[in-house]
Structures are given as C-alpha cells and as structure tokens.
C-alpha cells in the first residue's frame, strides 16, 4: 500500500488517484493514518453495494460518498 502525507496528496492528487486504481492509498496527517483512497470498484466490493439495490442503501452510500468527497476537497484546499 502507498502511504503519503496530506500535503503530498494535495500536491500530487492526480498521481495518487491513479495509484488508488491499483491499490489503496493511505493519507496521513501528523504521522497518523487519516484517510484511505481506493477505487470505486474496490469500494463497491467492500461494501457490497452491487448486491443490495435498495433505495435506502443507495441513499446512504450517496451520503457517505459526498461526505468523503468534501473531506478530500478540504484537504486539497489546505
């Protein structure tokens, strides 16, 4: 697994996004693991999103994705 600081991630988001397509990328802050970036396919596999098509589950997943998108954007803006 690749491990990078939040600053490295912010400065090279494209490269680490590409890397996350192959393996998870751990993003650290103050020498502690804070986030893990992984491909959408891997996320779906881990959460079982493809197996459960209920509207409630889809809504929860959308909310989770939006929450994490906002977190990544906040990190990128630091």
Z-matrix of the N, CA and C atoms (Angstrom, degrees):
N
C 1 1.440
C 2 1.526 1 109.71
N 3 1.303 2 115.20 1 143.65
C 4 1.454 3 121.34 2 176.62
C 5 1.526 4 108.86 3 -85.01
N 6 1.326 5 116.97 4 138.76
C 7 1.474 6 122.25 5 178.12
C 8 1.528 7 107.02 6 -127.24
N 9 1.342 8 116.38 7 126.62
C 10 1.467 9 121.43 8 -178.80
C 11 1.520 10 109.87 9 -137.53
N 12 1.321 11 115.05 10 156.29
C 13 1.463 12 119.04 11 174.30
C 14 1.531 13 108.75 12 -76.97
N 15 1.320 14 115.70 13 161.53
C 16 1.463 15 120.32 14 178.17
C 17 1.525 16 110.50 15 -60.15
N 18 1.321 17 117.33 16 -36.14
C 19 1.470 18 120.90 17 179.03
C 20 1.523 19 110.79 18 -66.55
N 21 1.334 20 116.80 19 -44.89
C 22 1.469 21 119.86 20 177.36
C 23 1.524 22 110.45 21 -60.19
N 24 1.334 23 115.35 22 -41.93
C 25 1.464 24 119.69 23 179.58
C 26 1.521 25 110.36 24 -62.24
N 27 1.327 26 116.47 25 -46.71
C 28 1.467 27 121.07 26 -179.44
C 29 1.524 28 111.27 27 -59.14
N 30 1.329 29 115.59 28 -41.71
C 31 1.461 30 120.24 29 -176.52
C 32 1.525 31 113.69 30 -76.86
N 33 1.324 32 117.26 31 -17.85
C 34 1.472 33 121.18 32 -176.88
C 35 1.520 34 111.22 33 -136.80
N 36 1.319 35 117.25 34 42.54
C 37 1.457 36 121.43 35 -173.70
C 38 1.536 37 112.55 36 -56.91
N 39 1.315 38 117.11 37 -37.50
C 40 1.461 39 119.92 38 -179.52
C 41 1.519 40 112.36 39 -64.14
N 42 1.314 41 116.64 40 -46.13
C 43 1.470 42 120.71 41 -179.39
C 44 1.522 43 110.93 42 -64.23
N 45 1.336 44 117.22 43 -41.83
C 46 1.462 45 119.34 44 -178.71
C 47 1.529 46 111.61 45 -74.56
N 48 1.318 47 117.27 46 -29.35
C 49 1.465 48 120.25 47 173.50
C 50 1.523 49 109.84 48 -64.28
N 51 1.324 50 116.33 49 -42.84
C 52 1.471 51 120.27 50 176.17
C 53 1.519 52 110.88 51 -62.73
N 54 1.324 53 117.03 52 -42.10
C 55 1.468 54 121.16 53 179.98
C 56 1.526 55 111.17 54 -62.60
N 57 1.332 56 116.66 55 -35.67
C 58 1.466 57 121.07 56 -178.73
C 59 1.525 58 112.36 57 -67.20
N 60 1.318 59 116.99 58 -16.84
C 61 1.468 60 119.84 59 175.53
C 62 1.534 61 110.80 60 -69.94
N 63 1.316 62 116.99 61 -22.06
C 64 1.465 63 121.88 62 -178.76
C 65 1.529 64 112.43 63 -101.19
N 66 1.326 65 116.57 64 -37.28
C 67 1.459 66 121.43 65 -178.42
C 68 1.522 67 108.67 66 -156.70
N 69 1.335 68 118.12 67 155.34
C 70 1.460 69 119.94 68 178.68
C 71 1.530 70 111.88 69 -60.34
N 72 1.321 71 115.39 70 146.97
C 73 1.457 72 122.45 71 176.62
C 74 1.531 73 107.07 72 -115.42
N 75 1.329 74 116.01 73 120.65
C 76 1.457 75 120.88 74 178.83
C 77 1.522 76 107.99 75 -90.55
N 78 1.327 77 115.87 76 129.26
C 79 1.464 78 122.25 77 179.78
C 80 1.524 79 107.16 78 -108.19
N 81 1.322 80 115.14 79 124.64
C 82 1.461 81 120.08 80 -176.31
C 83 1.528 82 111.13 81 -106.93
N 84 1.314 83 114.19 82 158.38
C 85 1.458 84 121.56 83 174.57
C 86 1.520 85 106.67 84 -144.09
N 87 1.312 86 116.11 85 126.45
C 88 1.462 87 121.32 86 -177.82
C 89 1.530 88 111.10 87 53.92
N 90 1.306 89 114.98 88 42.60
C 91 1.463 90 124.68 89 176.27
C 92 1.524 91 113.62 90 64.13
N 93 1.335 92 116.98 91 21.95
C 94 1.458 93 121.34 92 176.07
C 95 1.523 94 109.35 93 -123.98
N 96 1.323 95 116.26 94 141.75
C 97 1.461 96 120.28 95 175.80
C 98 1.518 97 108.46 96 -64.22
N 99 1.346 98 115.92 97 127.81
C 100 1.461 99 120.50 98 -178.62
C 101 1.517 100 113.41 99 -118.02
N 102 1.342 101 116.24 100 -41.17
C 103 1.461 102 121.10 101 -175.85
C 104 1.514 103 109.67 102 -139.39
N 105 1.336 104 115.10 103 158.90
C 106 1.455 105 120.69 104 172.58
C 107 1.522 106 107.19 105 -130.22
N 108 1.324 107 115.62 106 125.45
C 109 1.459 108 121.86 107 177.75
C 110 1.522 109 107.69 108 -100.58
N 111 1.334 110 116.61 109 127.05
C 112 1.454 111 120.05 110 177.65
C 113 1.512 112 110.10 111 -142.62
N 114 1.315 113 115.56 112 163.90
C 115 1.463 114 120.36 113 -177.00
C 116 1.532 115 110.35 114 -65.87
N 117 1.308 116 115.74 115 155.73
C 118 1.465 117 120.90 116 178.16
C 119 1.528 118 110.46 117 -61.83
N 120 1.322 119 117.48 118 -37.86
C 121 1.466 120 120.16 119 178.68
C 122 1.523 121 111.23 120 -62.73
N 123 1.327 122 116.29 121 -42.41
C 124 1.466 123 120.05 122 178.95
C 125 1.521 124 110.06 123 -66.94
N 126 1.319 125 117.63 124 -39.63
C 127 1.463 126 121.34 125 177.00
C 128 1.525 127 110.47 126 -59.77
N 129 1.324 128 116.00 127 -47.32
C 130 1.467 129 120.02 128 178.87
C 131 1.523 130 111.24 129 -60.96
N 132 1.329 131 116.25 130 -40.77
C 133 1.461 132 120.07 131 -179.72
C 134 1.529 133 110.11 132 -62.68
N 135 1.329 134 115.92 133 -44.40
C 136 1.461 135 119.93 134 -177.98
C 137 1.530 136 113.12 135 -69.33
N 138 1.304 137 117.43 136 -34.97
C 139 1.464 138 120.53 137 -176.79
C 140 1.518 139 113.02 138 -91.92
N 141 1.334 140 116.94 139 -11.98
C 142 1.456 141 119.78 140 -178.35
C 143 1.512 142 112.51 141 73.13
N 144 1.332 143 116.99 142 21.96
C 145 1.469 144 121.30 143 -175.85
C 146 1.522 145 112.61 144 -59.43
N 147 1.319 146 117.48 145 -31.54
C 148 1.461 147 120.11 146 -178.24
C 149 1.530 148 111.43 147 -72.18
N 150 1.315 149 117.59 148 -24.00
C 151 1.457 150 121.30 149 -174.34
C 152 1.519 151 112.81 150 -86.08
N 153 1.306 152 117.33 151 -28.97
C 154 1.462 153 121.22 152 -175.61
C 155 1.524 154 108.65 153 -113.51
N 156 1.324 155 116.99 154 109.33
C 157 1.451 156 120.42 155 -176.49
C 158 1.517 157 113.96 156 -97.22
N 159 1.332 158 118.62 157 14.51
C 160 1.461 159 120.67 158 -176.73
C 161 1.526 160 110.72 159 -62.60
N 162 1.326 161 115.63 160 148.30
C 163 1.465 162 121.25 161 -179.94
C 164 1.523 163 111.78 162 -63.16
N 165 1.344 164 117.06 163 -37.64
C 166 1.469 165 120.08 164 179.21
C 167 1.516 166 110.77 165 -63.33
N 168 1.317 167 116.16 166 -42.74
C 169 1.471 168 119.76 167 -179.28
C 170 1.528 169 109.78 168 -65.57
N 171 1.324 170 117.17 169 -42.87
C 172 1.464 171 120.34 170 178.59
C 173 1.530 172 110.43 171 -60.82
N 174 1.325 173 116.69 172 -41.70
C 175 1.462 174 120.23 173 179.54
C 176 1.529 175 110.67 174 -63.51
N 177 1.328 176 117.17 175 -44.52
C 178 1.469 177 120.73 176 179.04
C 179 1.527 178 110.86 177 -62.17
N 180 1.323 179 116.42 178 -42.37
C 181 1.461 180 119.68 179 179.26
C 182 1.516 181 111.41 180 -63.52
N 183 1.335 182 117.18 181 -41.86
C 184 1.461 183 120.46 182 177.78
C 185 1.533 184 110.67 183 -60.52
N 186 1.331 185 116.19 184 -42.45
C 187 1.460 186 120.64 185 179.40
C 188 1.529 187 110.75 186 -63.93
N 189 1.329 188 117.02 187 -41.41
C 190 1.459 189 120.75 188 179.39
C 191 1.524 190 110.94 189 -65.49
N 192 1.314 191 116.55 190 -43.29
C 193 1.464 192 120.61 191 179.26
C 194 1.528 193 109.85 192 -62.27
N 195 1.317 194 117.14 193 -43.50
C 196 1.462 195 120.81 194 179.82
C 197 1.534 196 110.61 195 -63.41
N 198 1.313 197 116.63 196 -41.65
C 199 1.466 198 120.57 197 178.05
C 200 1.528 199 110.13 198 -59.19
N 201 1.328 200 117.07 199 -47.33
C 202 1.457 201 120.64 200 -178.15
C 203 1.527 202 111.67 201 -70.51
N 204 1.312 203 117.68 202 -34.00
C 205 1.464 204 121.06 203 176.02
C 206 1.533 205 109.21 204 -60.81
N 207 1.316 206 116.10 205 -44.90
C 208 1.463 207 120.11 206 179.56
C 209 1.523 208 111.31 207 -63.15
N 210 1.327 209 116.99 208 -39.57
C 211 1.462 210 121.02 209 178.80
C 212 1.522 211 110.53 210 -62.09
N 213 1.324 212 117.06 211 -45.39
C 214 1.458 213 121.14 212 -179.81
C 215 1.529 214 110.15 213 -64.13
N 216 1.322 215 116.87 214 -40.88
C 217 1.460 216 119.92 215 178.51
C 218 1.518 217 111.20 216 -63.78
N 219 1.332 218 117.30 217 -40.18
C 220 1.459 219 119.96 218 177.73
C 221 1.526 220 111.14 219 -62.94
N 222 1.316 221 116.93 220 -42.18
C 223 1.463 222 120.57 221 177.30
C 224 1.523 223 110.68 222 -62.20
N 225 1.302 224 116.45 223 -41.60
C 226 1.467 225 120.69 224 -177.90
C 227 1.528 226 111.40 225 -66.03
N 228 1.301 227 116.81 226 -27.34
C 229 1.475 228 121.09 227 -178.09
C 230 1.530 229 113.35 228 -85.55
N 231 1.322 230 117.15 229 -6.44
C 232 1.480 231 119.72 230 -178.26
C 233 1.492 232 111.24 231 -75.36
